[in-house]
Amino acid sequence: MDWVALLVAGLFECGWPLGLKLGHGERGTHWGWISFAGVCIVASGALLLYAQLSIPMGTAYAVWTGIGAVGTFALGIAVFGEAATLARFFCIGLIVAGILGLKLVA
């Protein structure tokens, strides 16, 4: 259950940059999206706290930030049309390899 909590925490970690990106635009501040970002921050932190009860802190933090980085990278490409270059995918692949490695040795 601790690894499931950490996975969900990582998914919420993707939500707050999305909320912040959509929360301010040409038409001003969109408080619904800013609120969404706040909820994601709190949920992500609470689930990380729970996961750290049994997963080593360094492992949990690295996996949490890695899931957030990979997820945000994917959202940037899918939602905002950011560049999908081979070099960017290679670098994200290194992050994924690190996450999997930490899971295997934990």
C-alpha beads as a LAMMPS data file, in Angstrom:
LAMMPS data file: protein, C-alpha beads

106 atoms
105 bonds

1 atom types
1 bond types

-500.0 500.0 xlo xhi
-500.0 500.0 ylo yhi
-500.0 500.0 zlo zhi

Masses

1 110.0

Atoms # bond

1 1 1 0.000 0.000 0.000
2 1 1 2.931 2.331 0.650
3 1 1 4.119 2.108 -2.961
4 1 1 0.578 2.718 -4.216
5 1 1 0.385 5.820 -2.017
6 1 1 3.729 6.969 -3.414
7 1 1 2.535 6.441 -6.995
8 1 1 -0.642 8.440 -6.347
9 1 1 1.426 11.136 -4.605
10 1 1 3.561 11.363 -7.741
11 1 1 0.450 11.757 -9.880
12 1 1 -0.778 14.589 -7.659
13 1 1 2.722 16.052 -8.019
14 1 1 1.944 16.391 -11.749
15 1 1 -1.297 18.212 -10.996
16 1 1 0.011 21.300 -9.316
17 1 1 2.278 22.520 -12.150
18 1 1 -0.651 21.939 -14.512
19 1 1 -2.936 23.962 -12.228
20 1 1 -0.409 26.778 -11.988
21 1 1 0.157 26.817 -15.754
22 1 1 -3.591 27.013 -16.418
23 1 1 -4.206 29.307 -13.446
24 1 1 -2.841 32.430 -15.018
25 1 1 -3.392 33.455 -18.596
26 1 1 -4.136 36.378 -20.843
27 1 1 -7.530 36.827 -19.199
28 1 1 -6.059 37.000 -15.702
29 1 1 -6.047 34.602 -12.799
30 1 1 -8.278 31.533 -12.878
31 1 1 -8.872 30.729 -9.215
32 1 1 -10.353 27.300 -9.929
33 1 1 -7.075 26.145 -11.444
34 1 1 -5.061 27.799 -8.671
35 1 1 -7.239 25.960 -6.126
36 1 1 -6.713 22.720 -8.044
37 1 1 -2.953 23.272 -7.748
38 1 1 -3.281 23.835 -3.994
39 1 1 -5.302 20.650 -3.500
40 1 1 -2.728 18.706 -5.508
41 1 1 0.132 20.098 -3.411
42 1 1 -1.552 19.112 -0.137
43 1 1 -2.614 15.662 -1.377
44 1 1 0.823 14.970 -2.833
45 1 1 2.591 15.937 0.369
46 1 1 0.211 13.971 2.595
47 1 1 0.598 10.823 0.520
48 1 1 4.377 11.239 0.464
49 1 1 4.307 11.526 4.251
50 1 1 2.319 8.275 4.471
51 1 1 4.640 6.475 2.044
52 1 1 7.714 7.519 4.037
53 1 1 6.440 5.609 7.051
54 1 1 7.795 2.436 5.447
55 1 1 9.824 3.511 2.399
56 1 1 13.233 5.095 3.055
57 1 1 12.998 8.880 2.807
58 1 1 15.609 9.268 0.055
59 1 1 14.002 6.573 -2.075
60 1 1 10.496 7.916 -1.560
61 1 1 11.522 11.469 -2.388
62 1 1 13.451 10.477 -5.507
63 1 1 10.595 8.324 -6.805
64 1 1 8.033 11.036 -5.965
65 1 1 9.911 13.764 -7.788
66 1 1 10.705 11.404 -10.662
67 1 1 7.048 10.535 -11.202
68 1 1 6.231 14.232 -11.059
69 1 1 8.953 15.087 -13.580
70 1 1 8.005 12.340 -16.034
71 1 1 4.288 13.043 -15.711
72 1 1 4.726 16.772 -16.136
73 1 1 6.956 16.140 -19.149
74 1 1 4.211 14.003 -20.721
75 1 1 1.530 16.586 -19.925
76 1 1 3.645 19.312 -21.498
77 1 1 3.852 17.383 -24.738
78 1 1 0.231 16.170 -24.771
79 1 1 -1.539 19.301 -23.532
80 1 1 0.737 22.210 -24.424
81 1 1 2.461 20.945 -27.548
82 1 1 5.958 21.134 -26.077
83 1 1 8.856 19.697 -28.060
84 1 1 9.010 15.897 -28.258
85 1 1 12.632 15.498 -29.291
86 1 1 14.712 12.376 -29.049
87 1 1 17.119 14.110 -26.665
88 1 1 14.297 15.018 -24.255
89 1 1 12.951 11.457 -24.332
90 1 1 16.433 10.087 -23.694
91 1 1 16.830 12.279 -20.619
92 1 1 13.394 11.322 -19.288
93 1 1 14.352 7.689 -19.898
94 1 1 17.300 8.179 -17.555
95 1 1 14.913 9.439 -14.868
96 1 1 12.632 6.415 -15.395
97 1 1 15.632 4.084 -15.146
98 1 1 16.563 5.710 -11.844
99 1 1 13.021 5.331 -10.485
100 1 1 12.906 1.658 -11.454
101 1 1 16.359 1.097 -9.993
102 1 1 15.347 2.633 -6.663
103 1 1 12.193 0.501 -6.570
104 1 1 14.210 -2.658 -7.231
105 1 1 16.763 -2.014 -4.486
106 1 1 14.294 -0.721 -1.867

Bonds

1 1 1 2
2 1 2 3
3 1 3 4
4 1 4 5
5 1 5 6
6 1 6 7
7 1 7 8
8 1 8 9
9 1 9 10
10 1 10 11
11 1 11 12
12 1 12 13
13 1 13 14
14 1 14 15
15 1 15 16
16 1 16 17
17 1 17 18
18 1 18 19
19 1 19 20
20 1 20 21
21 1 21 22
22 1 22 23
23 1 23 24
24 1 24 25
25 1 25 26
26 1 26 27
27 1 27 28
28 1 28 29
29 1 29 30
30 1 30 31
31 1 31 32
32 1 32 33
33 1 33 34
34 1 34 35
35 1 35 36
36 1 36 37
37 1 37 38
38 1 38 39
39 1 39 40
40 1 40 41
41 1 41 42
42 1 42 43
43 1 43 44
44 1 44 45
45 1 45 46
46 1 46 47
47 1 47 48
48 1 48 49
49 1 49 50
50 1 50 51
51 1 51 52
52 1 52 53
53 1 53 54
54 1 54 55
55 1 55 56
56 1 56 57
57 1 57 58
58 1 58 59
59 1 59 60
60 1 60 61
61 1 61 62
62 1 62 63
63 1 63 64
64 1 64 65
65 1 65 66
66 1 66 67
67 1 67 68
68 1 68 69
69 1 69 70
70 1 70 71
71 1 71 72
72 1 72 73
73 1 73 74
74 1 74 75
75 1 75 76
76 1 76 77
77 1 77 78
78 1 78 79
79 1 79 80
80 1 80 81
81 1 81 82
82 1 82 83
83 1 83 84
84 1 84 85
85 1 85 86
86 1 86 87
87 1 87 88
88 1 88 89
89 1 89 90
90 1 90 91
91 1 91 92
92 1 92 93
93 1 93 94
94 1 94 95
95 1 95 96
96 1 96 97
97 1 97 98
98 1 98 99
99 1 99 100
100 1 100 101
101 1 101 102
102 1 102 103
103 1 103 104
104 1 104 105
105 1 105 106
